[in-house]
């Protein structure tokens, strides 16, 4: 080894020890007769000391030539620092240097390699190998490592077996767009990269591997945002001979184990809420329950008073923002314009101030008396000093608008602390949703999800009322995991494919292997998949998953460091029997 210790290892108990360190030069402080160098590696920073009269002139000359990020080896004696640094674990000691070697010089980095850097996102992604030297990014990846470690520990302790499933699979029409890979040996045919190992883990249940998991890379060719990447990682799990309650208990246990082992937090028992209740109370199937501001329906109270906007609405619904009656007209206009942005699309916003003196003032005073507004306040549990915010329209859209407004007000009022954790199971999703444009039914989760046993009869009469035997785990308004009890009966699976618009021939071509497997003794089974990148960012208190992935893509799905995706040579295209046309 080129070093005897790391840069985060030495303490006062090592006083008078000879040590050799290797690392990158963080800073050089030259005070003429004294030279200090902060040497950094993955483990920390140690200060090197060179003093005039006690260090050879050659060493001084060598050290003065160091630039930021030079890779050096230093040998010397551990001594107690005269001016200690309480912010560093190694802050009580320094190395009195007797030997210095430049292992590799370095160009000046394009941005500061420090906790607070001057590099923008694009620049840091281009030089990601430099960005990874920064402490915050390194800590994020160390967190990810601990999360993976503890996941495997929990799963192994509960008799799960880790099985790798194929990466080159068959493209399927349901879900997001596939990434496809041409087959050279089968011209004109393509593999797909897996969006999940769904069918393979079900086949493992048929095979008798009754408890499977995998920390697995998955791929989706979809538009990107902060919590999406074209390639992402799942904790993928499946169990046999179970019902929904068994899955919820097992994987609530996993999440609680991760919080305790990684964050030192005793997560409370996870409450449960039906999809219908979540939509009614929060307008979202992944509600942020760190704060209140629950929805209150005002349709019956608000209609019939001559206000056309409310009278023509399917739903009038509001929230109460506590302590916000002081909002000025300018602030309320700004909030209204925020809600009317194309990303949200609301037509407007009605407000009612509940003043400290008990009076009520609204933007619709022309149509409503103070007694009317008082009834609204009672419905919304508002008190003097509060601000009521109300939207209306088609029910689904009104709930969507108000959900966005609720989250925005929660952020503005500081109620969404990233280091406070509120979890929730959302249950009983609709099995199907109707696509008006396509004029057909789609699976809300995927076509292998089982309907609730008591709702199977509704498959003949009322498809929209059929509930799925499905569940999502939500933490702080983010869906971190979702799964279902699966269909394991060939006839029911064939029926589901028919409802989704597959012909018998299409179903056989796409999923015949799974249907055939069900005839060889498929056990009842179910599972769940957690978004591992999302869990890591949540534990790290960040909105974006990008800094918890070693080499992420940008918002256009490009790796700007290696310049990918890129064109390939005509010879490669010819081998694959692919022709291209440039317009």
N, C-alpha and C positions, 0 to 999 in steps of 0.2 A: 504494500500500500504506500502511496505517496504521502499519506498523512497519518498521524498518530491519533488525532482528535478532530472533531468537527468544530465549526465556528460557533456552535451553540452549546458546547459541552462543558467547557472549563469553568471552574468556580474557585473561590478562595481556598477551598480544601486542597486544590492542586498547586498551591503556592510553592515556588521554587522547583517546579517540575519542568523538564525540558519537553517541549511540544512542537510538533510540525503540523501546520495547517495548510490547506489548499482552498482557494476560492476566488471570487471576483472582487475587484477593487470597487468599493462603494463610493468612498470619498478619500481625498488626500488633503490634510491640513498642514501647511508648511508655515511654521513660526520662526523660521531662520535657524535657530539652534536646536529646535525640537521639531520632529516630524511625526504626525499621527496618521495612520492608515486604518480605515474601517474595512475589514475583510469579511465578505458575505458568502455564505453557501445556503443550501436549503434549510439548514438547521438554525441559523441565526447569524449574528455579527460579533466579531471579536476585534478589539482595538489592538493595533500593532504600534510599538513605540520605538523610535530611533532618536538618540540624543547625541549632540555634538560633543566630541571628546570621549564618548563611550562606545560609539558606533563607528566603524571604519568609514573613511571618506568614500570609498567605492560603493558601499551600501547606500550612503546618502545620495550619491549621484544616481544610482540605479533606481532608488525609491522615488526621487524627484521626477523621473521620466515616466512614472506610471500615469496612465489615463484611466478614466472610468471604464469599468468592465474588463480591464486587463485580468488575465488568469495567472495567478501567482502562487508560489509555494513559499512559506515563511517558517523558519525554525528559530526558536528562542526560548527564553525562560519565563515562566508564568510569575508575575509579580502583582502585588496589590496596587490598584489604581489610587493615585492621590486625589483625583477628582472623580468620584464615582458617578455612574449613570444609573439611577434607580429604574429607568424605563427599559433596561436591557437585562435579561437573565445573566449575561456575562459582564454586567456593568461594574462589578467589584474588582475585576482583574484586567490586565493587559499583558501582551507578550513583548518582552524586551528582546528585540530581534538580533540574531547573530548571523543569520543567513537568509538571503532572498534570491529567488529564481523566478524569472518570467517564463511561465509555461506556454503562454500565447498572448501576444499583444492584441488589442482590439481597436476597431474604429470607434469613433464617438457615436453612441447610439442615437437614433433619430428622435427619441423621446426619453424623458427622465425615468430611470429604473428606480422608482420609489413608490411608497404607498399612495401618495397624491401625485399622479403623473401629469405631464403636460401633453400627452398623446391622445388624440381623438380615437373614436372607435375604429375607423377605417385603417388608420395608421397602425394601431396596435394589432389589428387582425393581420395586416400585411407582414408584420414582424412578430408574429405570435410567439415564437421561440424566445424573444426578448421579454414580451409581456408576461410570459410564464415565470420569469425570474422575480416578478413583483410579489411581495408578501400577500396581498389580498387574494390574488389569483391562485397562488400556491396553497393558501389556506383553504380555498374553495375545493381544490382537487384533493387535498388531504381529508376534508369533510366527506367528499364523495367516496374516497377509499374506505373510511370508517363505516359509512352507510352500507357499502357492499359487504364489508367484513361482517358486520352485525346481522345483516340480512341472512347471509349464509349460516351464521351461527344459530340463529333462531330456526331457520328452515331445517337444518340438519338435526337440531334438537327435537323437532317434531316429525321426524322420520320421512322427510321429503328427500327425493333423489334428484340431483341436478342432471338433466339430459339436454344435450345440444340437438337442435333441430335444423333442417336444411336452410341454407340461405338462397339457393337457386331453386325456386318453386314455380308454381303455375299461376298465371294471372287470373284473377276472378273479377267479375263485373261489379260486385257490391263494394261499398266503402269509398275511400279516396282513390285518386289515380295511382297506379303502380309505376314504379321505376322498372323498366324492362331491359333485359340483357340479350342480345342476339346470340344464337347458337351457331358456331362455325360448322359443327359437324351435322347440323340439321338445318340447312339453309331455308330461310323464310320463317323459321320458328324461333320463339323467344322464351326465355325464362323471365320470371318476375322476382324482384326482391321482396321479402315478406313484409306486409304491413303489421302482421303479428303471426305467431306460430299457432293460430287458433285450431286449425284442423289437425295439425300434428299432435297437439297436446290432447285433443279428444281421442285420437288414435292410440296414444299412450295409455289412456284409461281403458280402452278396449283391450290393450295388450296386458293389462294387469298391473301396470305401474301406478298404484292407486294414489300416490302423492308425488307429484312432479313440480319442479320449479326450474327457472332459468333466468339469469340476468342477461337479457338478450337484446341485440341490436335489431331495430326495425326501421322501415323506410316508407315514407309517404311523399308523393309528388304533389304537394299542396302549397298554397300561398303561405308565406311565413309571417310570424309576429314574434313578440318577445318570448313566448313560451312554446314556440315551435321551431323545429329544425328538420331538414329533409331526412336526416338519420337521427334516431333517438333511441333511448334505452328503456326497456321495461323490466320490472320484476314480474315475470309471467308464471302463473300458478294454476294448478288444477288438482282436484281431489275426487275420488270415487266414493260411492255409498254415503252420500251426504245430502242434506237439505240446506236451504238458505241459511238457517240459524247457525249451522256448523261452519259455513264459510265466514259469516260475519264475526263469529267468536274467534276463529283462528286468525283472521287477518287484522282484526282490531288488536289482537295480541301482538302481531308483528309491528304494527305502527306504534303501539305503546312501548314495546321493547326498544324500538329505534329512538323514540323520544328520551327514554330513560338512559340508554347506553351511550347515545351520541350527544344529547343536549343536557342530560341530568335533570329532565323534567318528568314529573309524574303526571302523565296525561289522564284526565278524568275519563270515566266511562263515556263512550261515544253515544250521544243521543240519536234517536231515529225519527225520521219524518217522511211521510209519503210525498211522492212527486206532486200530487194535487195540493197538499197542504203547503209545500214549498212555493209553488206558483201563486197560491192565494195570499200567503203572508209576505212573500218577498219578490214575486215576479220572476223568479229564477230557479232553475233546477240545481244550482250550485250557490246557495245563498251564503253571504258572509255574515256569520252569526257572532262576530266580535262585538257588535253593537245592535241597538234596537231599531227604531224607525220602521216598525212593521207597517205594512199596508193596511189601510182601512177603506172599505168600500162606501161611497157616498151617493151611489146612484139614486136610491130611493129618496134621500134627503134633498138632492140637488136638482132633480128633474121636476118639471111642471111649474117652474117659476118664471118662465118666459125667456130664459137664457138659451138661445138656439144651440150653442156649442154643446151644452150639457144635455139638452132635451133630445138631440139627435144621436147621442152617444150610446154605445152598447154598455160602456162601463165608465163610471166616474170614480176615481180612486186617488188617495192622497197619503202623504207621510207627514209626520210632525218633526220638525227640526228644533230640538230643545235649545232655548236660550238665543234664538236667532231673530227675535222680533225687531232688533236694532238694525237689521239689514236696510240699507238705503235703497231708494228707487233705482239708482245707478247699479247697485249690486244685483238687484232683482232683474233688471233688464239684461245685465251681463249673463246671469244664470239662465234666463229665457233663451238668449241667443246661443248659449252653449248647448242647450237641449234641442235647438232647432238645426244644429249642424247636420250636414248630410250623413255623417257617420251614425247619427241617432234618428233624426227625421221627424221629431215631434212638431206639431203645428203651433204649440204655444204652451204657456204655463199660467195657472191661476194661483194667486197667493192670498193668504189671510194672516195679518199680523194680530197676535193676541198681546196687546200692550200691557205693560206692567200695572197700569191703573185698572185693568179689567176690561177695557174697551176693545172692540174688534174692528179692524180696518182691512178691507179687501180690495182687489182689483175688479170686483164685480158688485160693488155696493149698489149699483143702479138696479140690480135684479133681486138682491137678497137683503133681508132685514138683519138687524143685530141678533134677533132671536134665532133666525136661520143659521147664522154663522156660529152662534153659541151651540146649536145642535151638532154642527160639524166638529166643533172643538171637543165636545163630549165623545163623539165617535172616534176621534183621533187621539184621545187622552191628552189633549193639549192643556197647558197651564199658562198663566200670565208670563210673558217674556218669550213665548215660543212663536215659531213661524210655521204655518201650514202651507204645504206645497201640493198642488192638485193638477192632475192631467186627466184627459178623457179621450174617448174614441173607441175603435174596435178593441175588444177585450184583450186579445193577445198583444196587440201593439201598445196599448196603454200600459200594460204591465211591463213590457220591455222598456218603454220610455222611463217609467217610474223607477225601475230597477237601476238603470244607468244614473238617474238623478240621486237615488239613495246612496249609491256607492260614491258618487262625487261629493255629496254632502258629508258622508262619513270621512272621506279623505280631508276635506277642508276643515272639519272640526277635530281632526287628529284622533279619530276613533279607530283607525285601522293600523295599529301598531304592529309592525312586522315581527316583533318578538313576543307578541301575545298570540296564543294558538287556541282556536276554537274549531272543533271537529264535529262532523255530522255524517250519519248514514242517510242517504236519500233512497227510498224504496218504492216499489210498485209503479215503475214507469209504464207509460203506454207501450204495448208491444209493437204497434205500427203507427206510422204517420202518413198522411195522404199528401201526395205531391200534385198540386193543382195543375202545374204546367205539364207534367208527364201523364196526368190522369191515371195514376195507379198508386198502390200502397208500397211503402218502403219500410224496412225493419229499422226501428229507432236505434237499436244497438247493432245486431248482426243477425243473419237468418238462422243461426243455430241456438238462439235464445228461446227457452221454453216459456210458453204462457203459464200463468198461474193455473194450477189444476182446476180450480173452481170456475175459471173463465173459459175453459176449452170449448164449452158448448156455444159460447158467443162467436166462435169462428164461423158459425153458420148464419148468424143473424145480425151481429153488430161489431164489426171489426174494430171500430174506433174505441170501443169500450173494453177491449181485451187488455188486461194488464200483464206486463212481463214479469217473470220471476228473476228480476234484475235489481242491481244495487250499485250505487256509487258512493265512494267515500269522498267527502268534501272537507277541506281544511282552509280556513280563512278565505272562503269564496273561490277556491280553486279546486277543481276536480282532480284529485291525485290518484284515484283508482276506480276501476269499474269492472263489473263482471255479471255473471248470471248462472243460474242453473240451466244446463243444456238440454236440448232435445236428444234423446238416446234411442228413440223408436223410429224405425224406417218410415212407417206409414205417416206419423205426425210430421216428420221432416219433409216428406214428399208433399204433404198438404201445405206446409209453410212455403215451400218453393213455388207451388202453384199460386198461392195467394200473392206472392211477390212478382208474379208475371212470368215465371220460368215455364217453358214447355217441358214435357217429360224428357225430350231429347236434350234440351239445354241443361236441365238438372243433372242428367246422367253424364253428359260431357264434362260439366264443371266439377260435380261433386259425387260422381258415381262411386268412387273409391270409398268415400265416407258412408254412403248409403249401404254399400255392400258390407262394410265392416259392422254396421249395426245389426246385421243378420247373424253375426257370429258371437253373440253374447255380450252386448255392450252394457256396462253397469250404469246405474244412475250416477251422474257426475256434474260438477260445476266448478267454476273457478273465478279468478280475478286477475287483472293486470294493473300494476301501479306504474305510473310514469316516473321512472327513477330520476331523470333530470329535473323534473318538477319538484319531486320530494326534496332533492338536494338544494335547489334554489330556495324552497320554502324554509328549510332548516337553516339556510344561510342568511335569511332575511332579505332576499333579493327578488326583484320582479322578473328578471330575465334568467333563462336557463343557460345563456351563452357562456358565462364565466365559470360554469360548473362542468364544461366540456373542454377537453384539452385543446382540440383543434376544430372550432365551430365554423359554420358557414355564416355569411353575412345575410342581410335581409333580402337579397336577391338569390339566395341559395348558392352563392359562389364562395369558394375557398380562395381568397385573394392572395394568400401566401404562396400557394403552389399553382395559382391560376387555373382553377378547375371549376366547372367543366371546360373542356377544350376540344378543338377539332382533332381528328385522327387522320393518319396518312391515307392517301388513295389506295396504297397496297393493303392496309388493314381493312378498309371498306370492301375492297375486292374479295379478300378472303372470306368476309362475312356475307358476300353476295348482296351488298347494300349499295344502291345508287342514290346520289343526292342531286337535287336540282336547286340551283341558286337563282333566286328571282331578282 
